[in-house]
Amino acid sequence: MAENFKKSYRFAFLSSLYITIILTLVMSVFLYAQSVINPKYIIGFVLVCYIVSFSIIQYRVERFIYRRVRKIYDDIEMLEADAIEDTPVTTDMRTLIKEVEKFAQQRKTEIETLKIREDYRKEFMGNVSHELKTPLFTVQGYILTLLDGAMDDPAILDKYLNRANKGVERLIYIVNDLDMITKLEVGDLNLNYTNFDIVELVQSVFDLFEMKAAKKNIALTFDMNYSEPILVHADRERIQQVLSNLVVNSIKYGKEDGTTEVSVEDLIRNKAIVRVTDNGEGIAQAHIPRLFERFYRVDKSGSRKEGGSGLGLAIVKHIIEAHHERIYVESDYRVGSEFSFTLEKVKKFPVVDVSTKTT
């Protein structure tokens, strides 16, 4: 550590003052008792006593206390050199206490953060193993059954191979989503910005999942008739992925004979907000803060029967944030949910008819 020593005279000053006052009073009483009081003697005694006391105390502070204070700084420096190495060593106890308290608070915060991250890591690893284990065991079970002799029956062979293939497809789906979210988190995914009509994109997503919605008789609709295109500036493929995830979620957790409604509204001059609203199960408020975490599921028991990797909303959040935009969620349990996100609008410039201009 740096050997810079910031001297402090406060302790020596006050201690010398107290000693001088007490000894002066004692000296005055003694001289008064001897009837030889002389102001010159008292003033001289005060000066000599103060100077000697100050010098001795300051010397002892610097030689004795300083060594112990420096040891404290050295111990702190071993834990975090960057924060302490340029700090001058001082014998001022108040400054030292503040330094140590500040250091202790920083370490406490770091430890709490590390504990949270460790809990999150354990939960994440448990979720990953569970998500991968289920399809793996499914595929293994079908293959082992076939190897035990079931492959001799053509009907069973065909059925079990198809089921095993679905398990493999689910594994690929999970791995692809994991790869996608990893790239998003490390900023390794390039966005291809283009101008496109968000209304047309929503309609294409509706067409894509029309049959899936029809199985639960859920209507996919706009909130109004959009007669003119609404141009936005973003990565079309990624925004389609966002809309697909949100629409699929609304279908999965929507009520029979329900609706999934999409609206596109002006937020501010250069921003549009896209809202995906359903009248499904809704989400309890306790779950909303963790809704965009990887593998977090609101319904722990029955949600996996709906399929999916458990990464959909996490991917949605990362894609929107990669566009430097915001995503919001509002939900009432047993009433419905609304997911909304912002996008940059394309500025419209007035078209000038140059053929009517005159010179």
Secondary structure, DSSP 8 states (H G I E B T S, - for coil): ----EE---HHHHHHHHHHHHHHHHHHHHHHHHHT---HHHHHHHHHHHHHHHHHHHHHHIIIIIHHHHHHHHHHHHHH-HHHHTTS-EE--HHHHHHHHHHHHHHHHHHHHHHHHHHHHHHHHHHHHHHHHHHHHHHHHHHHHHHHTTGGGSHHHHHHHHHHHHHHHHHHHHHHHHHHHHHHHHHT-----EEEEEHHHHHHHHHHHTHHHHHTTT-EEEESS---S--EEEEEHHHHHHHHHHHHHHHHHT--TT-EEEEEEEEEETTEEEEEEEE-SS---TTTGGGTTSTT--SSTTTGGGG---S-HHHHHHHHHHHTT--EEEEEETTTEEEEEEEEEE--------GGG---
